[in-house]
Amino acid sequence: MPKRALPLHLPSSNMLSMLELIKKLRESTECSIGDCKKALDEAKGDFEKAKTVLMLSAAKTAAKKSARETKEGIVATYLHSNNKIGVMIELLSETDFVAKNAAFSDLAHNIALHIAAMNPQYISIEEIPKDVYQAVYAQAEEEVAKMGKPSKIAKDIVEGKVQAYFGAQSLLSQSYVKDQDKTISDLMKEAIAKFGENIKVARFARFEL
């Protein structure tokens, strides 16, 4: 008597779709498969909402770890193919274990590459010298005064212009050159969540002929 073929249990299209979304989300955020699945469940399968969920989660994790001391890290370099732009960056971590991780080195390399491309002048807006900030603020006030706006609206415009000006010059505020949907600050927060340690850009230098 011929044997009956056993029925094949193929994954449903919905399951395949979810697996593809998890893979895509993991590639986009570098978060764990478990975190990606949890975020997609919370977002009811909406990819963009899931990215936001992961970003908010990373921000909370970064905030909790921001006061922790960073004594370890690496110095990484990037040299552009034309040999006319070079960057050196000091990226800090809490432990030597994380500092020796290949993914940590990749992070430092990618930030150095970003610095080569976008030429930030400061690490963050908070580190801008007071006299420089005041000079730009005064110039913005002069420009906005000519608009004849009410004082409160004028002040908001001035502050918006100053934040936009220095945001474009500050590393952490810049849109990541490899993914314009996230800033370097977002990239750092994702890394902090991934490694479970506080991570900081201590300093950088950019050279160009």
Summary of the structure (lengths in Angstrom):
residues: 209
radius of gyration: 22.7
end to end distance: 82.6
largest distance: 95.7
contacts: 583
relative contact order: 0.15
helix: 57%
strand: 17%
